[in-house]
Amino acid sequence: MWESRIGELAALGTACCWTVSALAFEAAGKRAGSLPINLIRLWMALALLAVASQASRGMPLPCDATPHMWWWLSLSGIVGFVIGDLCLFRAFVVIGARVSMLVMASVPLLTAVSGWLIMGETMTAQALAGMALTVAGIAIVVLTRRGKAGSPASKKWIGVSLAFGGALGQAVGLVLSKLGMGAYNAVSATQIREIAGIAGFSLLFIFLRAWPKVTAALRNGPAMVQTAAGAFFGPFLGVTLSLYAVQHTAAGIASSLMALVPVLIIPPAVVLFHERISWQELAGALTAVSGASLLLIR
């Protein structure tokens, strides 16, 4: 049974990795700023991917990728890492993380629609029901989580639009990855996405004249340790697992399971930060887990 659900299990592993990376990047961003951390994490992850690729394939870089793969995976990296992440991090500033994460709960639906429009993917009634339960549970958790206060009313729709841009970037980026990857190695495919992301961020830093911020961040030892941990579990292991997941199951199903991060982050929030959990959050977590179970059981 589990062999037939390898894509779904990889998506669950992605959610677990992204939970750890979220905690690490939050801590690093508070110390050194989120913008330079965004670029540094990709460089760290690219180095880890090069080592993994050399060990598994005998080549540190994706030199055997076809032009088709380079085009679509690079486009995926720009859409997902650069455009999507920039919109999302700006939304955090404008309307706060809680409301932004609520908008991000639309990612599975957007991914399913994108997969249908771009690749003609369809899902069974059980899969659709599982996806709906998962998204509903995540929404309940995010709606009841205590977070940063919202922005002034005049900026509300700007912030929501930015968060939606982040959700759309993540969803379309995932589908474009599947379109470009085919049966190609997930580690090398991740490398191409991150090379494109680094190039995009580098051009942005030149435009914003923000390279001194990167230099300052690199001198912050504790922030770099936290960034390294986040890079390992995020753009290295997490993103690789996410591409492996969409390679072996429908993009909408994979995205629903990956979106469990707001639920999975509850236990460490209680243990590490001693946060109190409401019954609504517990109900949302159970709803999301029920939906995930439907996606895993045939």
C-alpha positions as CSV (number, residue, x, y, z in Angstrom):
1,M,0.0,0.0,0.0
2,W,2.6,2.5,1.1
3,E,4.6,2.0,-2.2
4,S,1.5,3.2,-4.1
5,R,1.3,6.3,-1.9
6,I,5.0,7.3,-2.2
7,G,4.0,10.7,-3.6
8,E,1.6,11.5,-0.8
9,L,4.2,10.3,1.8
10,A,6.8,12.6,0.2
11,A,4.3,15.5,0.5
12,L,3.8,14.8,4.2
13,G,7.6,14.7,4.6
14,T,7.7,18.1,2.8
15,A,5.2,19.5,5.3
16,C,7.3,18.3,8.2
17,C,10.5,19.8,6.7
18,W,8.8,23.1,6.0
19,T,7.6,23.2,9.6
20,V,11.2,23.0,10.9
21,S,12.4,25.5,8.3
22,A,9.7,28.0,9.1
23,L,10.8,28.1,12.7
24,A,14.4,28.4,11.8
25,F,13.8,31.2,9.2
26,E,11.6,33.1,11.5
27,A,14.4,33.2,14.1
28,A,17.0,34.0,11.5
29,G,14.8,36.7,9.9
30,K,14.4,38.4,13.3
31,R,18.1,38.6,13.7
32,A,19.3,39.5,10.2
33,G,16.2,40.5,8.1
34,S,14.1,38.3,5.9
35,L,15.3,39.7,2.5
36,P,19.0,38.8,2.8
37,I,18.0,35.5,4.5
38,N,15.9,34.6,1.4
39,L,19.0,34.8,-0.9
40,I,21.5,33.2,1.6
41,R,19.2,30.2,2.2
42,L,19.2,29.5,-1.6
43,W,23.0,29.6,-1.8
44,M,23.3,27.2,1.2
45,A,20.7,24.9,-0.3
46,L,22.4,24.9,-3.7
47,A,25.7,23.8,-2.1
48,L,23.9,21.0,-0.2
49,L,22.2,19.9,-3.5
50,A,25.5,19.9,-5.3
51,V,27.0,17.5,-2.7
52,A,23.9,15.3,-2.9
53,S,23.9,15.2,-6.7
54,Q,27.6,14.3,-6.8
55,A,27.0,11.5,-4.4
56,S,23.9,10.1,-6.1
57,R,24.5,10.9,-9.8
58,G,28.3,11.5,-10.1
59,M,27.8,15.2,-11.2
60,P,27.5,18.2,-9.0
61,L,25.3,20.2,-11.4
62,P,22.4,19.3,-13.7
63,C,24.5,19.3,-16.8
64,D,22.3,16.5,-18.4
65,A,19.1,18.5,-18.2
66,T,17.4,19.2,-21.5
67,P,16.6,22.8,-22.7
68,H,12.9,21.9,-22.1
69,M,13.7,21.1,-18.4
70,W,15.8,24.2,-18.0
71,W,13.1,26.5,-19.4
72,W,10.2,25.2,-17.3
73,L,12.1,24.6,-14.1
74,S,13.8,28.0,-14.3
75,L,10.4,29.6,-14.9
76,S,9.1,27.7,-11.9
77,G,12.0,29.0,-9.8
78,I,11.3,32.6,-10.7
79,V,7.5,32.2,-10.2
80,G,7.8,30.3,-6.9
81,F,10.9,31.5,-5.2
82,V,11.2,35.1,-6.4
83,I,7.7,36.4,-7.2
84,G,5.8,34.2,-4.8
85,D,8.1,34.6,-1.8
86,L,8.5,38.4,-2.4
87,C,4.7,38.8,-2.4
88,L,4.3,36.6,0.7
89,F,7.0,38.3,2.8
90,R,5.6,41.7,1.9
91,A,2.1,40.5,2.8
92,F,3.5,39.6,6.3
93,V,4.5,43.2,6.8
94,V,1.2,44.7,5.5
95,I,-1.5,42.5,7.0
96,G,0.5,40.2,9.3
97,A,1.3,36.5,9.2
98,R,-2.1,35.2,10.5
99,V,-4.2,36.7,7.7
100,S,-1.5,36.0,5.1
101,M,-1.5,32.3,6.1
102,L,-5.2,32.2,5.8
103,V,-4.9,33.4,2.2
104,M,-2.1,30.8,1.6
105,A,-4.6,28.1,2.6
106,S,-6.0,28.5,-1.0
107,V,-2.8,27.1,-2.4
108,P,-4.1,23.5,-2.8
109,L,-7.2,24.7,-4.6
110,L,-5.1,27.0,-6.8
111,T,-2.7,24.1,-7.5
112,A,-5.5,21.8,-8.4
113,V,-7.0,24.4,-10.8
114,S,-3.5,25.1,-12.3
115,G,-2.8,21.4,-12.7
116,W,-6.1,21.0,-14.5
117,L,-5.6,24.0,-16.8
118,I,-1.9,23.4,-17.6
119,M,-1.6,19.6,-17.5
120,G,-5.2,18.3,-17.6
121,E,-4.9,16.6,-14.2
122,T,-8.1,15.3,-12.6
123,M,-8.9,13.9,-9.2
124,T,-11.3,11.4,-7.7
125,A,-14.3,12.4,-5.5
126,Q,-12.4,11.0,-2.5
127,A,-9.3,13.0,-3.3
128,L,-11.4,16.2,-3.7
129,A,-13.2,15.5,-0.4
130,G,-9.9,14.9,1.3
131,M,-8.4,18.1,-0.1
132,A,-11.5,20.1,1.0
133,L,-11.3,18.7,4.6
134,T,-7.5,19.5,4.7
135,V,-8.0,23.1,3.5
136,A,-10.9,23.6,5.9
137,G,-8.9,22.3,8.8
138,I,-5.9,24.5,8.0
139,A,-8.2,27.5,7.6
140,I,-9.7,26.9,11.1
141,V,-6.2,26.7,12.6
142,V,-5.0,29.8,10.9
143,L,-8.2,31.8,11.7
144,T,-7.8,31.1,15.4
145,R,-4.1,31.4,15.7
146,R,-2.8,34.4,17.7
147,G,-0.5,36.3,15.5
148,K,0.5,39.8,14.4
149,A,-2.3,42.3,14.4
150,G,-3.7,43.1,11.0
151,S,-2.8,46.2,9.0
152,P,-4.9,49.4,8.8
153,A,-8.1,49.0,6.7
154,S,-6.7,51.2,3.9
155,K,-4.0,48.6,3.3
156,K,-6.1,45.5,3.8
157,W,-6.8,44.8,0.2
158,I,-3.2,45.5,-0.9
159,G,-2.0,43.0,1.7
160,V,-4.6,40.4,0.7
161,S,-3.7,40.8,-2.9
162,L,0.0,40.3,-2.1
163,A,-0.8,37.2,-0.1
164,F,-2.9,35.9,-3.0
165,G,0.1,36.6,-5.3
166,G,2.3,34.5,-2.9
167,A,-0.3,31.6,-3.0
168,L,-0.6,31.8,-6.8
169,G,3.2,31.9,-7.2
170,Q,3.6,28.8,-5.0
171,A,0.8,26.9,-6.8
172,V,1.8,27.8,-10.4
173,G,5.5,27.2,-9.6
174,L,4.7,23.7,-8.3
175,V,2.7,22.8,-11.5
176,L,5.4,24.3,-13.8
177,S,8.0,22.1,-11.9
178,K,6.0,19.0,-12.7
179,L,5.6,20.0,-16.3
180,G,9.3,20.6,-16.7
181,M,10.6,17.8,-14.6
182,G,9.0,14.7,-16.1
183,A,10.9,11.7,-14.9
184,Y,14.1,13.7,-14.2
185,N,16.0,13.5,-10.9
186,A,14.2,15.5,-8.2
187,V,17.5,16.7,-6.7
188,S,18.8,18.1,-10.0
189,A,15.4,19.6,-10.8
190,T,15.5,21.4,-7.5
191,Q,19.0,22.7,-8.4
192,I,17.7,24.3,-11.6
193,R,14.8,26.0,-9.7
194,E,17.2,27.4,-7.1
195,I,19.7,28.6,-9.7
196,A,16.9,30.6,-11.3
197,G,15.8,31.8,-7.9
198,I,19.3,33.0,-7.0
199,A,19.6,34.8,-10.4
200,G,16.3,36.5,-9.8
201,F,17.1,37.6,-6.3
202,S,20.5,38.8,-7.3
203,L,19.1,41.1,-10.0
204,L,16.6,42.3,-7.4
205,F,19.4,43.1,-4.9
206,I,21.3,45.0,-7.6
207,F,18.2,47.0,-8.3
208,L,17.5,47.7,-4.6
209,R,21.2,48.2,-3.8
210,A,20.7,45.8,-0.9
211,W,24.0,43.8,-1.1
212,P,25.3,45.5,2.1
213,K,22.4,43.8,4.0
214,V,23.6,40.4,2.8
215,T,27.1,41.2,4.0
216,A,25.8,42.2,7.4
217,A,23.7,39.1,7.6
218,L,26.7,36.9,6.8
219,R,28.5,38.4,9.8
220,N,25.7,37.4,12.2
221,G,26.8,34.0,13.5
222,P,23.6,32.9,15.3
223,A,21.5,33.9,12.3
224,M,23.7,31.9,9.9
225,V,23.4,28.8,12.1
226,Q,19.6,29.2,12.0
227,T,19.6,29.9,8.3
228,A,21.7,26.8,7.6
229,A,19.2,24.7,9.5
230,G,16.3,26.2,7.6
231,A,18.2,25.8,4.3
232,F,18.7,22.1,5.0
233,F,15.0,21.4,5.9
234,G,13.6,24.0,3.5
235,P,15.0,24.6,0.0
236,F,17.3,21.5,0.2
237,L,15.3,18.5,1.6
238,G,11.8,20.1,1.7
239,V,11.7,21.4,-1.9
240,T,13.3,18.2,-3.2
241,L,10.6,16.1,-1.5
242,S,8.0,18.4,-2.9
243,L,9.2,17.9,-6.5
244,Y,9.3,14.1,-5.8
245,A,5.8,14.3,-4.5
246,V,4.3,16.1,-7.6
247,Q,6.2,13.6,-9.7
248,H,4.3,10.7,-8.2
249,T,0.8,12.1,-7.4
250,A,-1.6,14.8,-8.6
251,A,-0.3,18.3,-7.9
252,G,-3.5,19.3,-6.0
253,I,-3.2,16.3,-3.6
254,A,0.5,16.9,-3.0
255,S,-0.2,20.6,-2.3
256,S,-3.0,19.8,0.2
257,L,-0.6,17.6,2.2
258,M,2.2,20.2,2.0
259,A,-0.1,22.8,3.3
260,L,-0.4,21.1,6.7
261,V,2.5,23.3,8.1
262,P,0.1,25.5,10.2
263,V,-1.2,22.3,11.8
264,L,2.1,20.6,12.3
265,I,3.7,23.7,13.8
266,I,1.3,23.5,16.8
267,P,3.2,20.9,18.8
268,P,6.6,22.8,18.7
269,A,4.8,26.0,19.4
270,V,3.5,24.4,22.6
271,V,6.7,22.7,23.6
272,L,9.2,25.3,22.6
273,F,7.3,28.6,23.0
274,H,4.7,27.5,25.6
275,E,1.8,28.8,23.5
276,R,-1.7,27.9,24.6
277,I,-3.8,26.0,22.1
278,S,-7.6,26.7,21.8
279,W,-10.2,24.0,21.2
280,Q,-10.9,25.6,17.8
281,E,-7.2,25.0,16.8
282,L,-7.4,21.4,18.0
283,A,-10.6,20.9,16.0
284,G,-9.0,22.4,13.0
285,A,-6.0,20.1,13.4
286,L,-8.2,17.0,13.6
287,T,-10.2,18.1,10.6
288,A,-7.0,18.6,8.5
289,V,-5.6,15.2,9.6
290,S,-8.9,13.6,8.6
291,G,-8.6,15.1,5.2
292,A,-5.0,14.0,4.9
293,S,-6.1,10.5,5.8
294,L,-8.6,10.5,2.9
295,L,-5.8,11.5,0.6
296,L,-3.6,8.6,1.8
297,I,-6.2,5.8,1.9
298,R,-7.3,4.2,-1.3
